[in-house]
Every structure is written in structure tokens, then in C-alpha cells.
Amino acid sequence: MVQVSVWAGMSKESKRRIAEGITKVFEEIGIPKEAVEIIIYETPKTNWATGGELHSESERLTKTKVP
């Protein structure tokens, strides 16, 4: 099982592309796609911090846009 954490608000298409890409990597090493399970967790920027700064409050960290 692969667990992916992303900021809240990611589009359905972006999630689909993530799932397809991860699955492809596993298929390339011989694992059947039916055996690949992926869970995408969405976390609000108010609950995500890097270097002691909440992403919702840091000008440097809020410049990254969610696709």
C-alpha cells in the first residue's frame, strides 16, 4: 500500500495522474497493477508545517499552488 499526503484541494485529474504514475513504477518492477493500492490523504495547509512554519501562515510556503 502506498500512502500519499497532499495539500487539500488537489484536482481529481491530478490525483488520477499520481495514481497512474505510481502504479506504472510498480508495474515496471514486475508487480501487477491489481496489487498496487494507493491512498491519497488531503491535509489542509493549516495542519501542515515545514521547518516550524505552518504552510497557511508562511509567505514562502504558500507560493506553491495545488494542481
C-alpha atoms as one frame of an Amber mdcrd trajectory, in Angstrom:
protein
   0.000   0.000   0.000   1.271   3.427  -0.960   0.145   6.414   1.092   0.427
   9.887  -0.403  -0.122  13.102   1.549  -1.063  16.249  -0.369  -2.499  19.637
   0.451  -6.275  19.830   0.362  -7.807  20.977  -2.889  -5.919  18.855  -5.410
  -7.971  18.182  -8.522  -9.389  14.761  -9.320  -7.313  14.720 -12.523  -4.091
  15.351 -10.579  -4.936  12.530  -8.181  -5.627  10.236 -11.129  -2.232  11.113
 -12.645  -0.490  10.414  -9.324  -2.204   7.026  -9.046  -1.378   6.104 -12.641
   2.257   7.161 -12.257   2.812   5.268  -9.028   1.137   2.179 -10.459   3.331
   2.350 -13.574   6.512   2.349 -11.470   5.394  -0.789  -9.642   4.428  -2.479
 -12.906   7.916  -1.739 -14.263   9.427  -3.781 -11.435   7.092  -6.708 -12.036
   4.223  -6.043  -9.642   0.782  -6.433 -11.244  -1.292  -3.251 -11.203  -4.099
  -5.065  -9.383  -1.756  -5.470  -6.414  -0.998  -1.741  -6.115  -3.188   0.093
  -3.619  -2.872   3.836  -3.168  -4.477   6.078  -0.588  -4.296   9.836  -1.081
  -4.701  11.872   2.085  -5.617  15.539   1.763  -4.395  17.798   4.544  -5.283
  21.489   4.902  -2.311  23.861   4.929  -3.347  24.849   8.458  -2.437  21.307
   9.564   0.871  21.073   7.658   4.152  22.621   8.773   7.699  22.648   7.470
  10.624  23.979   9.441   8.338  25.058  12.267   6.132  27.182   9.996   2.513
  26.432   9.135   2.062  26.426   5.381  -1.071  28.523   5.794   0.901  31.311
   7.500   4.243  31.271   5.725   4.540  33.512   2.680   7.448  31.407   1.439
   5.492  28.156   1.768   2.133  29.407   0.436   3.568  30.254  -3.011   3.214
  26.608  -4.062  -0.119  26.080  -5.818  -2.139  22.874  -5.563  -2.654  21.395
  -9.066
